[in-house]
Amino acid sequence: MKKNILIVLLIVLALYGRSFAQTGQRITLEEPRKTGGMPLMEALDNRQSIRSFSRDELSSQDLSNLLWSAFGINREDGRRTAPSARNWQPFDIYLIMADGWYVYEPTDHSLIRLGEEDLREYAGGQDFVRTAPVNLFYVSDYERISAVRPEMRELHSATDVGFIAQNVYLFCASEGLATVVRGAIDRDMLHEVLNLRPEQRVILGQTVGYPDSR
């Protein structure tokens, strides 16, 4: 009897440990600043892709504002800064930075640390991704896109990610940051290193940082 109880306890502890490892440390972001910034028409005029980045880390306020602008909650009913077909909200934003890799949790505007490794070598083939401070990856969860044909899942994912990426472009234009969206990424490798589920798909990457002043 005691042996059976011990076995059960060991199984529970193992499952708890695995759950904790998946959940990771929750890091509360600063309250995003939702006022100010550049007028929309000026931001559109300044929107561009930049592939030269400073190695300096983004400030905690800039990182908070960036993630909220990308796909944060802007209404009490939980809807977001970017539209989503049928309000499925299928996307998660994963971040690869020098001090580890994370996933953005918009419900309480926080980051969940998934690991402490610097995975920027897997973030893309261009040299700048290995030294830029933030690489965002937009991951669609097909489980949230229900009751549609497979090709429609792909269509809605492709459409919704464009809205999020453009939010990031306009935020960066407004705040004087550099960014470029990237489709040339090794999705299979990223799927593995980010420990994604089979139903999750890496759609696009986007690098963000301060412009290289050299």
C-alpha positions as CSV (number, residue, x, y, z in Angstrom):
1,M,0.0,0.0,0.0
2,K,2.8,2.4,1.0
3,K,4.7,1.5,-2.2
4,N,1.6,2.4,-4.3
5,I,1.1,5.7,-2.6
6,L,4.8,6.5,-3.2
7,I,4.5,5.7,-6.9
8,V,1.4,8.0,-7.2
9,L,3.2,10.8,-5.4
10,L,6.2,10.5,-7.7
11,I,3.9,10.6,-10.8
12,V,2.1,13.7,-9.4
13,L,5.5,15.4,-8.7
14,A,6.7,14.6,-12.2
15,L,3.6,16.0,-13.8
16,Y,3.7,19.1,-11.7
17,G,7.4,19.7,-12.6
18,R,6.6,19.3,-16.3
19,S,3.7,21.8,-16.0
20,F,5.9,24.3,-14.2
21,A,8.6,24.0,-16.8
22,Q,6.1,24.7,-19.5
23,T,4.5,27.6,-17.7
24,G,7.7,29.3,-16.7
25,Q,8.2,32.6,-14.9
26,R,5.6,35.2,-15.5
27,I,7.0,38.7,-15.9
28,T,4.5,41.6,-15.6
29,L,5.2,44.3,-18.3
30,E,4.9,48.0,-17.6
31,E,1.6,49.6,-18.3
32,P,1.6,50.5,-22.0
33,R,1.4,54.1,-22.9
34,K,-1.7,54.6,-25.0
35,T,-1.4,58.3,-25.7
36,G,1.0,60.5,-27.7
37,G,3.1,59.3,-30.5
38,M,3.3,60.4,-34.1
39,P,0.1,61.3,-36.1
40,L,-1.1,58.4,-38.2
41,M,-0.4,60.1,-41.6
42,E,3.1,60.9,-40.5
43,A,3.7,57.3,-39.3
44,L,2.4,56.0,-42.6
45,D,4.8,58.3,-44.4
46,N,7.7,57.1,-42.3
47,R,6.8,53.4,-42.4
48,Q,9.7,51.3,-43.9
49,S,11.7,48.1,-43.5
50,I,15.1,48.6,-41.8
51,R,17.6,45.8,-41.6
52,S,20.3,47.5,-39.6
53,F,19.9,47.3,-35.8
54,S,21.7,48.5,-32.7
55,R,22.6,45.8,-30.3
56,D,21.1,47.8,-27.4
57,E,18.2,46.1,-25.6
58,L,14.8,47.8,-25.9
59,S,13.7,49.7,-22.8
60,S,11.1,47.9,-20.7
61,Q,8.6,50.7,-21.6
62,D,9.3,50.3,-25.4
63,L,8.9,46.5,-25.2
64,S,5.6,46.9,-23.3
65,N,4.3,49.4,-25.8
66,L,5.4,47.3,-28.8
67,L,3.6,44.2,-27.6
68,W,0.4,46.0,-26.7
69,S,0.4,47.8,-30.1
70,A,1.0,44.5,-31.9
71,F,-1.9,42.4,-30.5
72,G,-2.8,43.7,-27.0
73,I,-6.2,44.0,-25.5
74,N,-7.8,47.4,-26.1
75,R,-11.4,46.8,-25.0
76,E,-13.1,45.4,-21.9
77,D,-14.5,42.4,-23.9
78,G,-11.0,41.2,-24.6
79,R,-10.8,42.3,-28.3
80,R,-7.5,43.3,-29.6
81,T,-5.6,46.1,-31.4
82,A,-5.6,44.0,-34.6
83,P,-8.7,42.5,-36.1
84,S,-9.3,38.7,-36.2
85,A,-11.7,36.7,-38.3
86,R,-14.7,35.6,-36.1
87,N,-12.6,36.9,-33.2
88,W,-10.8,33.6,-33.1
89,Q,-7.6,35.4,-32.0
90,P,-5.5,32.4,-33.1
91,F,-2.1,34.1,-32.8
92,D,0.5,33.9,-30.0
93,I,3.6,36.2,-30.2
94,Y,6.8,34.4,-29.3
95,L,9.9,36.5,-28.5
96,I,13.6,35.5,-28.9
97,M,16.0,37.8,-27.1
98,A,19.5,37.6,-25.8
99,D,18.4,36.6,-22.3
100,G,15.9,33.9,-23.3
101,W,12.7,33.2,-25.1
102,Y,9.2,34.1,-24.2
103,V,5.5,34.2,-25.1
104,Y,3.4,37.3,-24.8
105,E,0.3,36.9,-22.6
106,P,-2.1,39.7,-23.4
107,T,-4.8,38.9,-20.8
108,D,-2.6,40.4,-18.1
109,H,0.0,42.0,-20.3
110,S,2.9,39.9,-19.3
111,L,5.7,37.7,-20.7
112,I,6.1,34.1,-19.8
113,R,9.7,33.0,-19.8
114,L,10.0,29.7,-21.6
115,G,13.8,29.3,-21.5
116,E,17.0,31.2,-20.7
117,E,18.9,30.2,-23.8
118,D,19.8,32.7,-26.5
119,L,18.1,31.2,-29.5
120,R,18.8,34.0,-31.9
121,E,21.0,31.8,-34.1
122,Y,17.7,30.0,-35.0
123,A,15.8,33.2,-35.7
124,G,16.7,33.5,-39.4
125,G,19.4,33.4,-42.0
126,Q,20.2,37.1,-42.0
127,D,23.2,38.2,-40.0
128,F,21.2,41.0,-38.2
129,V,18.8,38.6,-36.4
130,R,21.7,37.2,-34.4
131,T,22.5,40.5,-32.8
132,A,19.2,42.5,-32.9
133,P,17.5,42.8,-29.5
134,V,14.0,41.4,-30.3
135,N,12.8,38.8,-32.8
136,L,9.1,38.3,-32.8
137,F,7.5,35.2,-34.2
138,Y,3.8,35.1,-35.0
139,V,2.4,31.6,-34.3
140,S,-1.1,30.6,-35.4
141,D,-2.9,28.0,-33.3
142,Y,-5.1,26.0,-35.7
143,E,-7.1,24.6,-32.8
144,R,-8.6,28.0,-32.3
145,I,-9.7,28.3,-35.9
146,S,-12.6,25.9,-35.8
147,A,-15.3,24.6,-38.2
148,V,-13.5,25.7,-41.4
149,R,-11.7,23.9,-44.2
150,P,-7.9,23.6,-43.9
151,E,-7.3,26.1,-46.7
152,M,-9.5,28.6,-44.9
153,R,-7.3,28.2,-41.8
154,E,-4.3,29.2,-43.9
155,L,-6.2,32.1,-45.4
156,H,-7.3,33.5,-42.1
157,S,-3.9,33.0,-40.6
158,A,-2.2,34.8,-43.5
159,T,-4.7,37.7,-43.3
160,D,-4.6,38.2,-39.5
161,V,-0.8,38.1,-39.3
162,G,-0.7,41.0,-41.8
163,F,-2.7,43.2,-39.4
164,I,-0.4,42.4,-36.5
165,A,2.8,43.0,-38.5
166,Q,1.5,46.3,-39.8
167,N,0.7,47.4,-36.2
168,V,4.3,46.8,-35.4
169,Y,5.5,48.7,-38.4
170,L,3.3,51.7,-37.6
171,F,4.4,51.6,-33.9
172,C,8.0,51.5,-34.9
173,A,7.6,54.4,-37.4
174,S,5.9,56.5,-34.7
175,E,8.6,55.7,-32.1
176,G,11.7,55.9,-34.2
177,L,12.4,52.2,-34.0
178,A,13.7,49.9,-36.8
179,T,11.8,46.8,-37.9
180,V,11.5,44.4,-40.8
181,V,9.1,41.5,-41.3
182,R,10.6,38.2,-42.4
183,G,9.2,35.3,-44.3
184,A,12.5,33.6,-45.0
185,I,12.7,31.6,-41.8
186,D,13.2,27.9,-41.0
187,R,9.7,27.1,-39.7
188,D,10.4,23.5,-38.9
189,M,13.5,24.4,-36.9
190,L,11.6,27.1,-35.0
191,H,8.7,24.8,-34.4
192,E,11.2,22.5,-32.7
193,V,13.2,25.0,-30.7
194,L,10.1,26.8,-29.5
195,N,8.5,23.5,-28.4
196,L,5.3,24.2,-30.3
197,R,2.4,21.8,-30.5
198,P,1.5,20.1,-33.8
199,E,-1.5,22.4,-34.2
200,Q,0.7,25.5,-34.1
201,R,2.2,27.1,-37.2
202,V,5.0,29.7,-37.4
203,I,3.7,32.2,-40.0
204,L,6.1,35.1,-40.0
205,G,9.0,36.6,-38.0
206,Q,9.6,40.3,-37.4
207,T,12.8,41.9,-36.0
208,V,12.6,45.0,-33.9
209,G,15.2,47.3,-32.3
210,Y,16.8,50.7,-32.2
211,P,18.3,51.8,-35.5
212,D,22.0,51.3,-35.9
213,S,23.6,54.7,-35.6
214,R,27.0,53.7,-37.0
